[in-house]
Amino acid sequence: MFPVAFPVDADAWAASEATGNAWDKATADRFRNTLLSTGNETDRKEVCRVFRDRVRM
């Protein structure tokens, strides 16, 4: 497993829990559309920040 995978996974889980529902569909959709669907076409650190709304693209 890639070293960046663990923090990304933990961050995605924390984002879901922050909604009050660990299985929140909107958060899961945002995770899929922002992180998973882009593959290696984007800077992973930047995309992670965007996913958590820390910066806007």
CHARMM-style PDB file with segment names, atoms N, HN, CA, C and O in Angstrom:
ATOM      1  N   MET     1       0.843  -1.182   0.000  1.00  0.00      PROA
ATOM      2  CA  MET     1       0.000   0.000   0.000  1.00  0.00      PROA
ATOM      3  C   MET     1       0.884   1.239   0.000  1.00  0.00      PROA
ATOM      4  O   MET     1       1.952   1.258   0.612  1.00  0.00      PROA
ATOM      5  N   PHE     2       0.429   2.256  -0.686  1.00  0.00      PROA
ATOM      6  HN  PHE     2      -0.438   2.241  -1.183  1.00  0.00      PROA
ATOM      7  CA  PHE     2       1.189   3.486  -0.780  1.00  0.00      PROA
ATOM      8  C   PHE     2       1.120   4.257   0.534  1.00  0.00      PROA
ATOM      9  O   PHE     2       0.073   4.265   1.181  1.00  0.00      PROA
ATOM     10  N   PRO     3       2.215   4.907   0.944  1.00  0.00      PROA
ATOM     11  CA  PRO     3       2.226   5.632   2.216  1.00  0.00      PROA
ATOM     12  C   PRO     3       1.141   6.701   2.319  1.00  0.00      PROA
ATOM     13  O   PRO     3       0.660   6.982   3.417  1.00  0.00      PROA
ATOM     14  N   VAL     4       0.751   7.298   1.200  1.00  0.00      PROA
ATOM     15  HN  VAL     4       1.142   7.070   0.308  1.00  0.00      PROA
ATOM     16  CA  VAL     4      -0.265   8.353   1.246  1.00  0.00      PROA
ATOM     17  C   VAL     4      -1.663   7.781   1.425  1.00  0.00      PROA
ATOM     18  O   VAL     4      -2.580   8.523   1.779  1.00  0.00      PROA
ATOM     19  N   ALA     5      -1.854   6.494   1.193  1.00  0.00      PROA
ATOM     20  HN  ALA     5      -1.109   5.892   0.906  1.00  0.00      PROA
ATOM     21  CA  ALA     5      -3.183   5.895   1.245  1.00  0.00      PROA
ATOM     22  C   ALA     5      -3.783   5.924   2.654  1.00  0.00      PROA
ATOM     23  O   ALA     5      -4.978   6.177   2.811  1.00  0.00      PROA
ATOM     24  N   PHE     6      -2.977   5.672   3.663  1.00  0.00      PROA
ATOM     25  HN  PHE     6      -2.007   5.466   3.536  1.00  0.00      PROA
ATOM     26  CA  PHE     6      -3.504   5.650   5.029  1.00  0.00      PROA
ATOM     27  C   PHE     6      -4.040   7.013   5.475  1.00  0.00      PROA
ATOM     28  O   PHE     6      -5.152   7.082   5.999  1.00  0.00      PROA
ATOM     29  N   PRO     7      -3.285   8.095   5.283  1.00  0.00      PROA
ATOM     30  CA  PRO     7      -3.835   9.400   5.674  1.00  0.00      PROA
ATOM     31  C   PRO     7      -5.076   9.786   4.871  1.00  0.00      PROA
ATOM     32  O   PRO     7      -6.000  10.389   5.416  1.00  0.00      PROA
ATOM     33  N   VAL     8      -5.105   9.448   3.599  1.00  0.00      PROA
ATOM     34  HN  VAL     8      -4.355   8.958   3.156  1.00  0.00      PROA
ATOM     35  CA  VAL     8      -6.267   9.770   2.767  1.00  0.00      PROA
ATOM     36  C   VAL     8      -7.482   8.998   3.263  1.00  0.00      PROA
ATOM     37  O   VAL     8      -8.570   9.562   3.382  1.00  0.00      PROA
ATOM     38  N   ASP     9      -7.309   7.731   3.547  1.00  0.00      PROA
ATOM     39  HN  ASP     9      -6.425   7.273   3.450  1.00  0.00      PROA
ATOM     40  CA  ASP     9      -8.389   6.904   4.051  1.00  0.00      PROA
ATOM     41  C   ASP     9      -8.895   7.439   5.381  1.00  0.00      PROA
ATOM     42  O   ASP     9     -10.104   7.556   5.583  1.00  0.00      PROA
ATOM     43  N   ALA    10      -7.991   7.761   6.280  1.00  0.00      PROA
ATOM     44  HN  ALA    10      -7.009   7.666   6.115  1.00  0.00      PROA
ATOM     45  CA  ALA    10      -8.368   8.288   7.590  1.00  0.00      PROA
ATOM     46  C   ALA    10      -9.073   9.638   7.451  1.00  0.00      PROA
ATOM     47  O   ALA    10     -10.038   9.912   8.165  1.00  0.00      PROA
ATOM     48  N   ASP    11      -8.601  10.466   6.552  1.00  0.00      PROA
ATOM     49  HN  ASP    11      -7.817  10.244   5.972  1.00  0.00      PROA
ATOM     50  CA  ASP    11      -9.200  11.777   6.337  1.00  0.00      PROA
ATOM     51  C   ASP    11     -10.612  11.640   5.766  1.00  0.00      PROA
ATOM     52  O   ASP    11     -11.516  12.379   6.155  1.00  0.00      PROA
ATOM     53  N   ALA    12     -10.795  10.708   4.856  1.00  0.00      PROA
ATOM     54  HN  ALA    12     -10.061  10.107   4.541  1.00  0.00      PROA
ATOM     55  CA  ALA    12     -12.126  10.476   4.287  1.00  0.00      PROA
ATOM     56  C   ALA    12     -13.085   9.975   5.359  1.00  0.00      PROA
ATOM     57  O   ALA    12     -14.241  10.395   5.405  1.00  0.00      PROA
ATOM     58  N   TRP    13     -12.613   9.088   6.212  1.00  0.00      PROA
ATOM     59  HN  TRP    13     -11.674   8.747   6.175  1.00  0.00      PROA
ATOM     60  CA  TRP    13     -13.462   8.573   7.291  1.00  0.00      PROA
ATOM     61  C   TRP    13     -13.817   9.698   8.266  1.00  0.00      PROA
ATOM     62  O   TRP    13     -14.965   9.808   8.697  1.00  0.00      PROA
ATOM     63  N   ALA    14     -12.838  10.527   8.613  1.00  0.00      PROA
ATOM     64  HN  ALA    14     -11.906  10.438   8.264  1.00  0.00      PROA
ATOM     65  CA  ALA    14     -13.087  11.653   9.524  1.00  0.00      PROA
ATOM     66  C   ALA    14     -14.097  12.635   8.917  1.00  0.00      PROA
ATOM     67  O   ALA    14     -14.940  13.181   9.629  1.00  0.00      PROA
ATOM     68  N   ALA    15     -14.008  12.855   7.617  1.00  0.00      PROA
ATOM     69  HN  ALA    15     -13.323  12.412   7.039  1.00  0.00      PROA
ATOM     70  CA  ALA    15     -14.960  13.753   6.949  1.00  0.00      PROA
ATOM     71  C   ALA    15     -16.369  13.190   7.036  1.00  0.00      PROA
ATOM     72  O   ALA    15     -17.322  13.939   7.247  1.00  0.00      PROA
ATOM     73  N   SER    16     -16.512  11.885   6.876  1.00  0.00      PROA
ATOM     74  HN  SER    16     -15.737  11.276   6.704  1.00  0.00      PROA
ATOM     75  CA  SER    16     -17.827  11.253   6.979  1.00  0.00      PROA
ATOM     76  C   SER    16     -18.359  11.333   8.405  1.00  0.00      PROA
ATOM     77  O   SER    16     -19.531  11.646   8.616  1.00  0.00      PROA
ATOM     78  N   GLU    17     -17.506  11.051   9.379  1.00  0.00      PROA
ATOM     79  HN  GLU    17     -16.554  10.796   9.208  1.00  0.00      PROA
ATOM     80  CA  GLU    17     -17.933  11.106  10.774  1.00  0.00      PROA
ATOM     81  C   GLU    17     -18.317  12.524  11.192  1.00  0.00      PROA
ATOM     82  O   GLU    17     -19.196  12.706  12.035  1.00  0.00      PROA
ATOM     83  N   ALA    18     -17.669  13.518  10.613  1.00  0.00      PROA
ATOM     84  HN  ALA    18     -16.956  13.370   9.928  1.00  0.00      PROA
ATOM     85  CA  ALA    18     -17.955  14.911  10.956  1.00  0.00      PROA
ATOM     86  C   ALA    18     -19.379  15.312  10.575  1.00  0.00      PROA
ATOM     87  O   ALA    18     -19.921  16.275  11.118  1.00  0.00      PROA
ATOM     88  N   THR    19     -19.976  14.586   9.654  1.00  0.00      PROA
ATOM     89  HN  THR    19     -19.535  13.804   9.213  1.00  0.00      PROA
ATOM     90  CA  THR    19     -21.362  14.886   9.260  1.00  0.00      PROA
ATOM     91  C   THR    19     -22.360  14.326  10.256  1.00  0.00      PROA
ATOM     92  O   THR    19     -23.544  14.657  10.206  1.00  0.00      PROA
ATOM     93  N   GLY    20     -21.886  13.477  11.163  1.00  0.00      PROA
ATOM     94  HN  GLY    20     -20.923  13.209  11.204  1.00  0.00      PROA
ATOM     95  CA  GLY    20     -22.778  12.824  12.107  1.00  0.00      PROA
ATOM     96  C   GLY    20     -23.264  11.478  11.606  1.00  0.00      PROA
ATOM     97  O   GLY    20     -23.991  10.775  12.308  1.00  0.00      PROA
ATOM     98  N   ASN    21     -22.865  11.117  10.396  1.00  0.00      PROA
ATOM     99  HN  ASN    21     -22.275  11.689   9.826  1.00  0.00      PROA
ATOM    100  CA  ASN    21     -23.243   9.846   9.789  1.00  0.00      PROA
ATOM    101  C   ASN    21     -22.022   9.314   9.053  1.00  0.00      PROA
ATOM    102  O   ASN    21     -21.648   9.836   8.002  1.00  0.00      PROA
ATOM    103  N   ALA    22     -21.407   8.287   9.599  1.00  0.00      PROA
ATOM    104  HN  ALA    22     -21.710   7.863  10.452  1.00  0.00      PROA
ATOM    105  CA  ALA    22     -20.184   7.753   9.009  1.00  0.00      PROA
ATOM    106  C   ALA    22     -20.387   7.235   7.586  1.00  0.00      PROA
ATOM    107  O   ALA    22     -19.417   7.073   6.846  1.00  0.00      PROA
ATOM    108  N   TRP    23     -21.627   6.974   7.198  1.00  0.00      PROA
ATOM    109  HN  TRP    23     -22.415   7.105   7.799  1.00  0.00      PROA
ATOM    110  CA  TRP    23     -21.915   6.467   5.856  1.00  0.00      PROA
ATOM    111  C   TRP    23     -22.629   7.519   5.016  1.00  0.00      PROA
ATOM    112  O   TRP    23     -23.444   7.181   4.158  1.00  0.00      PROA
ATOM    113  N   ASP    24     -22.329   8.777   5.257  1.00  0.00      PROA
ATOM    114  HN  ASP    24     -21.666   9.051   5.954  1.00  0.00      PROA
ATOM    115  CA  ASP    24     -22.960   9.890   4.551  1.00  0.00      PROA
ATOM    116  C   ASP    24     -22.729   9.795   3.037  1.00  0.00      PROA
ATOM    117  O   ASP    24     -21.586   9.797   2.580  1.00  0.00      PROA
ATOM    118  N   LYS    25     -23.805   9.713   2.276  1.00  0.00      PROA
ATOM    119  HN  LYS    25     -24.733   9.712   2.647  1.00  0.00      PROA
ATOM    120  CA  LYS    25     -23.701   9.542   0.818  1.00  0.00      PROA
ATOM    121  C   LYS    25     -23.069  10.745   0.138  1.00  0.00      PROA
ATOM    122  O   LYS    25     -22.270  10.572  -0.783  1.00  0.00      PROA
ATOM    123  N   ALA    26     -23.400  11.949   0.560  1.00  0.00      PROA
ATOM    124  HN  ALA    26     -24.049  12.089   1.308  1.00  0.00      PROA
ATOM    125  CA  ALA    26     -22.821  13.144  -0.068  1.00  0.00      PROA
ATOM    126  C   ALA    26     -21.311  13.183   0.102  1.00  0.00      PROA
ATOM    127  O   ALA    26     -20.589  13.549  -0.825  1.00  0.00      PROA
ATOM    128  N   THR    27     -20.831  12.808   1.281  1.00  0.00      PROA
ATOM    129  HN  THR    27     -21.418  12.510   2.035  1.00  0.00      PROA
ATOM    130  CA  THR    27     -19.380  12.777   1.522  1.00  0.00      PROA
ATOM    131  C   THR    27     -18.732  11.673   0.700  1.00  0.00      PROA
ATOM    132  O   THR    27     -17.655  11.862   0.133  1.00  0.00      PROA
ATOM    133  N   ALA    28     -19.389  10.526   0.636  1.00  0.00      PROA
ATOM    134  HN  ALA    28     -20.263  10.372   1.096  1.00  0.00      PROA
ATOM    135  CA  ALA    28     -18.855   9.419  -0.170  1.00  0.00      PROA
ATOM    136  C   ALA    28     -18.791   9.804  -1.646  1.00  0.00      PROA
ATOM    137  O   ALA    28     -17.819   9.489  -2.333  1.00  0.00      PROA
ATOM    138  N   ASP    29     -19.819  10.479  -2.123  1.00  0.00      PROA
ATOM    139  HN  ASP    29     -20.608  10.734  -1.565  1.00  0.00      PROA
ATOM    140  CA  ASP    29     -19.817  10.924  -3.520  1.00  0.00      PROA
ATOM    141  C   ASP    29     -18.708  11.942  -3.772  1.00  0.00      PROA
ATOM    142  O   ASP    29     -18.035  11.891  -4.802  1.00  0.00      PROA
ATOM    143  N   ARG    30     -18.517  12.880  -2.814  1.00  0.00      PROA
ATOM    144  HN  ARG    30     -19.064  12.920  -1.978  1.00  0.00      PROA
ATOM    145  CA  ARG    30     -17.450  13.876  -2.960  1.00  0.00      PROA
ATOM    146  C   ARG    30     -16.084  13.193  -2.963  1.00  0.00      PROA
ATOM    147  O   ARG    30     -15.201  13.575  -3.732  1.00  0.00      PROA
ATOM    148  N   PHE    31     -15.904  12.181  -2.103  1.00  0.00      PROA
ATOM    149  HN  PHE    31     -16.621  11.871  -1.478  1.00  0.00      PROA
ATOM    150  CA  PHE    31     -14.653  11.418  -2.059  1.00  0.00      PROA
ATOM    151  C   PHE    31     -14.405  10.730  -3.402  1.00  0.00      PROA
ATOM    152  O   PHE    31     -13.304  10.792  -3.949  1.00  0.00      PROA
ATOM    153  N   ARG    32     -15.431  10.083  -3.919  1.00  0.00      PROA
ATOM    154  HN  ARG    32     -16.326  10.033  -3.475  1.00  0.00      PROA
ATOM    155  CA  ARG    32     -15.284   9.376  -5.199  1.00  0.00      PROA
ATOM    156  C   ARG    32     -14.981  10.351  -6.335  1.00  0.00      PROA
ATOM    157  O   ARG    32     -14.079  10.110  -7.138  1.00  0.00      PROA
ATOM    158  N   ASN    33     -15.727  11.442  -6.403  1.00  0.00      PROA
ATOM    159  HN  ASN    33     -16.460  11.638  -5.751  1.00  0.00      PROA
ATOM    160  CA  ASN    33     -15.557  12.393  -7.508  1.00  0.00      PROA
ATOM    161  C   ASN    33     -14.273  13.206  -7.405  1.00  0.00      PROA
ATOM    162  O   ASN    33     -13.660  13.526  -8.424  1.00  0.00      PROA
ATOM    163  N   THR    34     -13.866  13.539  -6.198  1.00  0.00      PROA
ATOM    164  HN  THR    34     -14.364  13.279  -5.371  1.00  0.00      PROA
ATOM    165  CA  THR    34     -12.692  14.389  -6.007  1.00  0.00      PROA
ATOM    166  C   THR    34     -11.398  13.595  -6.016  1.00  0.00      PROA
ATOM    167  O   THR    34     -10.433  13.990  -6.670  1.00  0.00      PROA
ATOM    168  N   LEU    35     -11.368  12.487  -5.304  1.00  0.00      PROA
ATOM    169  HN  LEU    35     -12.152  12.167  -4.773  1.00  0.00      PROA
ATOM    170  CA  LEU    35     -10.124  11.738  -5.129  1.00  0.00      PROA
ATOM    171  C   LEU    35     -10.004  10.510  -6.016  1.00  0.00      PROA
ATOM    172  O   LEU    35      -9.008  10.351  -6.722  1.00  0.00      PROA
ATOM    173  N   LEU    36     -10.989   9.655  -5.990  1.00  0.00      PROA
ATOM    174  HN  LEU    36     -11.798   9.784  -5.417  1.00  0.00      PROA
ATOM    175  CA  LEU    36     -10.854   8.370  -6.668  1.00  0.00      PROA
ATOM    176  C   LEU    36     -10.938   8.466  -8.188  1.00  0.00      PROA
ATOM    177  O   LEU    36     -10.166   7.814  -8.892  1.00  0.00      PROA
ATOM    178  N   SER    37     -11.854   9.263  -8.695  1.00  0.00      PROA
ATOM    179  HN  SER    37     -12.481   9.793  -8.124  1.00  0.00      PROA
ATOM    180  CA  SER    37     -12.068   9.296 -10.138  1.00  0.00      PROA
ATOM    181  C   SER    37     -10.953  10.008 -10.895  1.00  0.00      PROA
ATOM    182  O   SER    37     -10.816   9.823 -12.104  1.00  0.00      PROA
ATOM    183  N   THR    38     -10.157  10.818 -10.204  1.00  0.00      PROA
ATOM    184  HN  THR    38     -10.269  10.969  -9.222  1.00  0.00      PROA
ATOM    185  CA  THR    38      -9.088  11.551 -10.889  1.00  0.00      PROA
ATOM    186  C   THR    38      -7.813  10.735 -11.036  1.00  0.00      PROA
ATOM    187  O   THR    38      -6.919  11.117 -11.792  1.00  0.00      PROA
ATOM    188  N   GLY    39      -7.716   9.621 -10.328  1.00  0.00      PROA
ATOM    189  HN  GLY    39      -8.442   9.311  -9.715  1.00  0.00      PROA
ATOM    190  CA  GLY    39      -6.534   8.779 -10.431  1.00  0.00      PROA
ATOM    191  C   GLY    39      -5.271   9.554 -10.118  1.00  0.00      PROA
ATOM    192  O   GLY    39      -5.237  10.338  -9.169  1.00  0.00      PROA
ATOM    193  N   ASN    40      -4.244   9.343 -10.901  1.00  0.00      PROA
ATOM    194  HN  ASN    40      -4.271   8.706 -11.672  1.00  0.00      PROA
ATOM    195  CA  ASN    40      -2.969  10.032 -10.695  1.00  0.00      PROA
ATOM    196  C   ASN    40      -2.824  11.254 -11.588  1.00  0.00      PROA
ATOM    197  O   ASN    40      -1.710  11.719 -11.829  1.00  0.00      PROA
ATOM    198  N   GLU    41      -3.938  11.775 -12.079  1.00  0.00      PROA
ATOM    199  HN  GLU    41      -4.843  11.397 -11.883  1.00  0.00      PROA
ATOM    200  CA  GLU    41      -3.895  12.928 -12.972  1.00  0.00      PROA
ATOM    201  C   GLU    41      -3.747  14.243 -12.218  1.00  0.00      PROA
ATOM    202  O   GLU    41      -3.499  15.284 -12.826  1.00  0.00      PROA
ATOM    203  N   THR    42      -3.899  14.202 -10.905  1.00  0.00      PROA
ATOM    204  HN  THR    42      -4.100  13.356 -10.411  1.00  0.00      PROA
ATOM    205  CA  THR    42      -3.859  15.424 -10.109  1.00  0.00      PROA
ATOM    206  C   THR    42      -2.851  15.288  -8.980  1.00  0.00      PROA
ATOM    207  O   THR    42      -2.443  14.184  -8.619  1.00  0.00      PROA
ATOM    208  N   ASP    43      -2.457  16.429  -8.428  1.00  0.00      PROA
ATOM    209  HN  ASP    43      -2.789  17.325  -8.721  1.00  0.00      PROA
ATOM    210  CA  ASP    43      -1.576  16.437  -7.261  1.00  0.00      PROA
ATOM    211  C   ASP    43      -2.386  15.939  -6.070  1.00  0.00      PROA
ATOM    212  O   ASP    43      -3.342  16.595  -5.654  1.00  0.00      PROA
ATOM    213  N   ARG    44      -2.020  14.805  -5.526  1.00  0.00      PROA
ATOM    214  HN  ARG    44      -1.243  14.273  -5.863  1.00  0.00      PROA
ATOM    215  CA  ARG    44      -2.803  14.161  -4.471  1.00  0.00      PROA
ATOM    216  C   ARG    44      -2.939  15.021  -3.226  1.00  0.00      PROA
ATOM    217  O   ARG    44      -4.005  15.045  -2.610  1.00  0.00      PROA
ATOM    218  N   LYS    45      -1.885  15.727  -2.844  1.00  0.00      PROA
ATOM    219  HN  LYS    45      -1.019  15.708  -3.344  1.00  0.00      PROA
ATOM    220  CA  LYS    45      -1.969  16.584  -1.662  1.00  0.00      PROA
ATOM    221  C   LYS    45      -2.985  17.693  -1.874  1.00  0.00      PROA
ATOM    222  O   LYS    45      -3.778  17.995  -0.982  1.00  0.00      PROA
ATOM    223  N   GLU    46      -2.963  18.293  -3.046  1.00  0.00      PROA
ATOM    224  HN  GLU    46      -2.319  18.047  -3.771  1.00  0.00      PROA
ATOM    225  CA  GLU    46      -3.895  19.373  -3.348  1.00  0.00      PROA
ATOM    226  C   GLU    46      -5.332  18.856  -3.373  1.00  0.00      PROA
ATOM    227  O   GLU    46      -6.237  19.509  -2.853  1.00  0.00      PROA
ATOM    228  N   VAL    47      -5.538  17.705  -3.965  1.00  0.00      PROA
ATOM    229  HN  VAL    47      -4.802  17.175  -4.387  1.00  0.00      PROA
ATOM    230  CA  VAL    47      -6.877  17.141  -4.051  1.00  0.00      PROA
ATOM    231  C   VAL    47      -7.400  16.782  -2.661  1.00  0.00      PROA
ATOM    232  O   VAL    47      -8.587  16.952  -2.384  1.00  0.00      PROA
ATOM    233  N   CYS    48      -6.538  16.297  -1.803  1.00  0.00      PROA
ATOM    234  HN  CYS    48      -5.573  16.160  -2.029  1.00  0.00      PROA
ATOM    235  CA  CYS    48      -6.946  15.991  -0.430  1.00  0.00      PROA
ATOM    236  C   CYS    48      -7.387  17.254   0.297  1.00  0.00      PROA
ATOM    237  O   CYS    48      -8.373  17.240   1.034  1.00  0.00      PROA
ATOM    238  N   ARG    49      -6.664  18.336   0.091  1.00  0.00      PROA
ATOM    239  HN  ARG    49      -5.863  18.348  -0.508  1.00  0.00      PROA
ATOM    240  CA  ARG    49      -7.047  19.607   0.717  1.00  0.00      PROA
ATOM    241  C   ARG    49      -8.397  20.081   0.178  1.00  0.00      PROA
ATOM    242  O   ARG    49      -9.237  20.568   0.936  1.00  0.00      PROA
ATOM    243  N   VAL    50      -8.599  19.937  -1.119  1.00  0.00      PROA
ATOM    244  HN  VAL    50      -7.917  19.541  -1.734  1.00  0.00      PROA
ATOM    245  CA  VAL    50      -9.868  20.345  -1.728  1.00  0.00      PROA
ATOM    246  C   VAL    50     -11.008  19.484  -1.183  1.00  0.00      PROA
ATOM    247  O   VAL    50     -12.081  20.001  -0.874  1.00  0.00      PROA
ATOM    248  N   PHE    51     -10.784  18.191  -1.066  1.00  0.00      PROA
ATOM    249  HN  PHE    51      -9.912  17.771  -1.317  1.00  0.00      PROA
ATOM    250  CA  PHE    51     -11.805  17.280  -0.547  1.00  0.00      PROA
ATOM    251  C   PHE    51     -12.286  17.721   0.821  1.00  0.00      PROA
ATOM    252  O   PHE    51     -13.486  17.684   1.092  1.00  0.00      PROA
ATOM    253  N   ARG    52     -11.385  18.132   1.681  1.00  0.00      PROA
ATOM    254  HN  ARG    52     -10.410  18.161   1.462  1.00  0.00      PROA
ATOM    255  CA  ARG    52     -11.766  18.556   3.031  1.00  0.00      PROA
ATOM    256  C   ARG    52     -12.125  20.040   3.088  1.00  0.00      PROA
ATOM    257  O   ARG    52     -12.257  20.592   4.180  1.00  0.00      PROA
ATOM    258  N   ASP    53     -12.285  20.689   1.953  1.00  0.00      PROA
ATOM    259  HN  ASP    53     -12.178  20.240   1.066  1.00  0.00      PROA
ATOM    260  CA  ASP    53     -12.666  22.109   1.864  1.00  0.00      PROA
ATOM    261  C   ASP    53     -11.661  23.018   2.539  1.00  0.00      PROA
ATOM    262  O   ASP    53     -12.031  24.068   3.065  1.00  0.00      PROA
ATOM    263  N   ARG    54     -10.402  22.633   2.533  1.00  0.00      PROA
ATOM    264  HN  ARG    54     -10.102  21.780   2.106  1.00  0.00      PROA
ATOM    265  CA  ARG    54      -9.366  23.477   3.132  1.00  0.00      PROA
ATOM    266  C   ARG    54      -8.870  24.517   2.135  1.00  0.00      PROA
ATOM    267  O   ARG    54      -8.391  25.583   2.522  1.00  0.00      PROA
ATOM    268  N   VAL    55      -8.987  24.201   0.867  1.00  0.00      PROA
ATOM    269  HN  VAL    55      -9.376  23.335   0.552  1.00  0.00      PROA
ATOM    270  CA  VAL    55      -8.699  25.162  -0.210  1.00  0.00      PROA
ATOM    271  C   VAL    55      -9.660  24.863  -1.346  1.00  0.00      PROA
ATOM    272  O   VAL    55     -10.216  23.767  -1.423  1.00  0.00      PROA
ATOM    273  N   ARG    56      -9.850  25.798  -2.194  1.00  0.00      PROA
ATOM    274  HN  ARG    56      -9.399  26.688  -2.131  1.00  0.00      PROA
ATOM    275  CA  ARG    56     -10.731  25.619  -3.349  1.00  0.00      PROA
ATOM    276  C   ARG    56      -9.897  25.560  -4.609  1.00  0.00      PROA
ATOM    277  O   ARG    56      -8.918  26.293  -4.752  1.00  0.00      PROA
ATOM    278  N   MET    57     -10.289  24.683  -5.528  1.00  0.00      PROA
ATOM    279  HN  MET    57     -11.085  24.088  -5.411  1.00  0.00      PROA
ATOM    280  CA  MET    57      -9.622  24.621  -6.832  1.00  0.00      PROA
ATOM    281  C   MET    57     -10.291  25.569  -7.781  1.00  0.00      PROA
ATOM    282  OT1 MET    57      -9.884  25.674  -8.938  1.00  0.00      PROA
TER     283      MET     57
END
